[in-house]
Amino acid sequence: MQLQENVSLAALTTFKIGGPARFFVEARSLADVQQTVAFAQSRNLQLFVLGGGSNLLVSDSGWPGLVLKLGISGIERTPVEHEGKILFEVGAGESWDRFVSHAVVAHCAGVECLSGIPGSVGGTPVQNVGAYGQEVSETIASVVVFDRKDGQVRELCAEACGFGYRSSIFNTTERERFIILRVNFALQPGGEPRLEYADLKRHFEGHEVRPNLAETREAVRYIRGGKGMLIMEGDPDSCSAGSFFKNPVLTEAEHRDLEGRAAAKALSVPSYPALTQHRKVSAAWLVEKSGFSRGYSAGHVGISTRHTLAIVNRGGATAAEVLELKDQIQQRVEEIWGVRLEPEPVFVGMEAG
Ligand SMILES: Cc1cc2nc3c(=O)[nH]c(=O)nc-3n(C[C@H](O)[C@H](O)[C@H](O)COP(=O)(O)OP(=O)(O)OC[C@H]3O[C@@H](n4cnc5c(N)ncnc54)[C@H](O)[C@@H]3O)c2cc1C
């Protein structure tokens, strides 16, 4: 285990914001994780587990304890079959998009629509990442974790992870308990790509031959690139944590109230069914119809010029500025539409909601 001190966290996040970590370790093995946790306990240091830093807003004062970055790598295709599917064991520190590319090259379906999402493999179960009609929970067979409660390594099956919309036990009931070491995926060999999402269908309109996995991956990356949702050197719109707000899931009564408010303005709310007797509403629509459109600027922060839900660092932004804009958006949306938007990124070293 290699212990470093006062390591800048800004450079380790896609937002490029945040102060230093008092202590920092990159763990490349289970032994590193065990030693690091023991060190933090012996010094009574608060531990924060870092993946690819793509879903974080780190406080300007940084993290007073120890940051453990998962650096466990490796993608292994196992000879084991799981209900006719091929199992891949992937280290938590692997790049997620590298794994997707690997799966597509191996002609295995199940994660192609999740192409271009930044961050690590270990970060994906935490909020059950999803995009373009797929969620990672659909292909996760199990998650191997280090349990901070008793120091044991456990393998949690998908059901035990309690996956929901942008949620799992890792960011709700068992938050901070487990360090994800490895994720096991069951992918369909020779499977067809999932082409259900409107943007994807539109992209392939007029094509006579059904696109394959590789073409679908490229299409997803192309569409994401057009929205500033692909991390690209020199693209100011990708200096963000992705979507800053979750799509609110409303009860039928809350949805009727929202529809009433929209009808009074001669508008109709984009929404679709979710859970039983609930509706998921477009957070982007709510933000835009509250006066925050693409390209909106406030000091060093603003809204992406190509995606209403992405708060971006326009250069030299502080976490305090991001929080101020977040609060303004939440307040305005609540005043006008009666809906409280919930942030998607994790706040590190500060209380916010
Ligand atoms: C441009 C852009 C586009 C994005 N698009 C999408 C999208 O389409 N869909 C989507 O769902 N998300 C999207 N995101 C958000 C983000 O990429 C995902 O949530 C990603 O899975 C986060 O992984 P990470 O490794 O970067 O985690 P981090 O940001 O490092 O951490 C996020 C949380 O996970 C925890 N964590 C990370 N690794 C581990 C581990 N090994 N063990 C335990 N806990 C861990 C951290 O403690 C923290 O609580 C986007 C972000 C950006 C910047």
The ligand as an SDF file (V2000), in Angstrom:
LIG
                    3D

 53 58  0  0  0  0  0  0  0  0999 V2000
  -20.1000   13.1870  -19.1620 C   0  0  0  0  0  0  0  0  0  0  0  0
  -20.7800   12.2460  -18.2110 C   0  0  0  0  0  0  0  0  0  0  0  0
  -21.8140   11.4240  -18.6630 C   0  0  0  0  0  0  0  0  0  0  0  0
  -22.4570   10.5240  -17.7930 C   0  0  0  0  0  0  0  0  0  0  0  0
  -23.4690    9.7470  -18.2730 N   0  0  0  0  0  0  0  0  0  0  0  0
  -24.1250    8.8890  -17.4490 C   0  0  0  0  0  0  0  0  0  0  0  0
  -25.1930    8.0830  -17.9380 C   0  0  0  0  0  0  0  0  0  0  0  0
  -25.5410    8.1100  -19.1050 O   0  0  0  0  0  0  0  0  0  0  0  0
  -25.8170    7.2640  -17.0660 N   0  0  0  0  0  0  0  0  0  0  0  0
  -25.4630    7.1760  -15.7540 C   0  0  0  0  0  0  0  0  0  0  0  0
  -26.0840    6.4050  -15.0160 O   0  0  0  0  0  0  0  0  0  0  0  0
  -24.4330    7.9190  -15.2640 N   0  0  0  0  0  0  0  0  0  0  0  0
  -23.7640    8.7730  -16.0710 C   0  0  0  0  0  0  0  0  0  0  0  0
  -22.7340    9.5470  -15.5830 N   0  0  0  0  0  0  0  0  0  0  0  0
  -22.3670    9.4650  -14.1690 C   0  0  0  0  0  0  0  0  0  0  0  0
  -21.1730    8.5300  -13.8640 C   0  0  0  0  0  0  0  0  0  0  0  0
  -20.3560    8.3880  -14.9880 O   0  0  0  0  0  0  0  0  0  0  0  0
  -21.6100    7.1410  -13.4000 C   0  0  0  0  0  0  0  0  0  0  0  0
  -22.4280    7.2340  -12.2720 O   0  0  0  0  0  0  0  0  0  0  0  0
  -20.4020    6.2560  -13.0690 C   0  0  0  0  0  0  0  0  0  0  0  0
  -20.8120    4.9150  -12.9540 O   0  0  0  0  0  0  0  0  0  0  0  0
  -19.6740    6.6590  -11.7920 C   0  0  0  0  0  0  0  0  0  0  0  0
  -18.5600    5.7860  -11.6380 O   0  0  0  0  0  0  0  0  0  0  0  0
  -17.1890    6.2980  -11.0440 P   0  0  0  0  0  0  0  0  0  0  0  0
  -16.2570    5.1430  -11.0530 O   0  0  0  0  0  0  0  0  0  0  0  0
  -16.7210    7.5140  -11.7530 O   0  0  0  0  0  0  0  0  0  0  0  0
  -17.6190    6.6220   -9.5480 O   0  0  0  0  0  0  0  0  0  0  0  0
  -17.1820    7.8710   -8.6580 P   0  0  0  0  0  0  0  0  0  0  0  0
  -17.7060    9.1060   -9.2630 O   0  0  0  0  0  0  0  0  0  0  0  0
  -15.7460    7.8110   -8.3370 O   0  0  0  0  0  0  0  0  0  0  0  0
  -18.0210    7.5490   -7.3200 O   0  0  0  0  0  0  0  0  0  0  0  0
  -19.4250    7.6280   -7.3200 C   0  0  0  0  0  0  0  0  0  0  0  0
  -19.9570    6.9120   -6.0690 C   0  0  0  0  0  0  0  0  0  0  0  0
  -19.6670    5.5290   -6.1590 O   0  0  0  0  0  0  0  0  0  0  0  0
  -18.8480    5.1050   -5.0630 C   0  0  0  0  0  0  0  0  0  0  0  0
  -17.9050    4.1150   -5.5920 N   0  0  0  0  0  0  0  0  0  0  0  0
  -17.1520    4.2040   -6.7150 C   0  0  0  0  0  0  0  0  0  0  0  0
  -16.4140    3.0930   -6.8700 N   0  0  0  0  0  0  0  0  0  0  0  0
  -16.7040    2.2920   -5.8090 C   0  0  0  0  0  0  0  0  0  0  0  0
  -16.2700    1.0130   -5.3970 C   0  0  0  0  0  0  0  0  0  0  0  0
  -15.3690    0.3040   -6.0940 N   0  0  0  0  0  0  0  0  0  0  0  0
  -16.7670    0.4940   -4.2310 N   0  0  0  0  0  0  0  0  0  0  0  0
  -17.6840    1.1860   -3.5150 C   0  0  0  0  0  0  0  0  0  0  0  0
  -18.1430    2.3890   -3.8700 N   0  0  0  0  0  0  0  0  0  0  0  0
  -17.6620    2.9310   -5.0010 C   0  0  0  0  0  0  0  0  0  0  0  0
  -18.1770    6.3660   -4.5440 C   0  0  0  0  0  0  0  0  0  0  0  0
  -17.8220    6.2240   -3.1760 O   0  0  0  0  0  0  0  0  0  0  0  0
  -19.2720    7.3910   -4.7660 C   0  0  0  0  0  0  0  0  0  0  0  0
  -20.2020    7.2970   -3.7320 O   0  0  0  0  0  0  0  0  0  0  0  0
  -22.0610   10.4550  -16.4340 C   0  0  0  0  0  0  0  0  0  0  0  0
  -21.0150   11.2830  -15.9730 C   0  0  0  0  0  0  0  0  0  0  0  0
  -20.3870   12.1610  -16.8500 C   0  0  0  0  0  0  0  0  0  0  0  0
  -19.2770   13.0270  -16.3600 C   0  0  0  0  0  0  0  0  0  0  0  0
  1  2  1  0
  2  3  1  0
  2 52  2  0
  3  4  2  0
  4  5  1  0
  4 50  1  0
  5  6  2  0
  6  7  1  0
  6 13  1  0
  7  8  2  0
  7  9  1  0
  9 10  1  0
 10 11  2  0
 10 12  1  0
 12 13  2  0
 13 14  1  0
 14 15  1  0
 14 50  1  0
 15 16  1  0
 16 17  1  0
 16 18  1  0
 18 19  1  0
 18 20  1  0
 20 21  1  0
 20 22  1  0
 22 23  1  0
 23 24  1  0
 24 25  2  0
 24 26  1  0
 24 27  1  0
 27 28  1  0
 28 29  2  0
 28 30  1  0
 28 31  1  0
 31 32  1  0
 32 33  1  0
 33 34  1  0
 33 48  1  0
 34 35  1  0
 35 36  1  0
 35 46  1  0
 36 37  1  0
 36 45  1  0
 37 38  2  0
 38 39  1  0
 39 40  1  0
 39 45  2  0
 40 41  1  0
 40 42  2  0
 42 43  1  0
 43 44  2  0
 44 45  1  0
 46 47  1  0
 46 48  1  0
 48 49  1  0
 50 51  2  0
 51 52  1  0
 52 53  1  0
M  END
$$$$
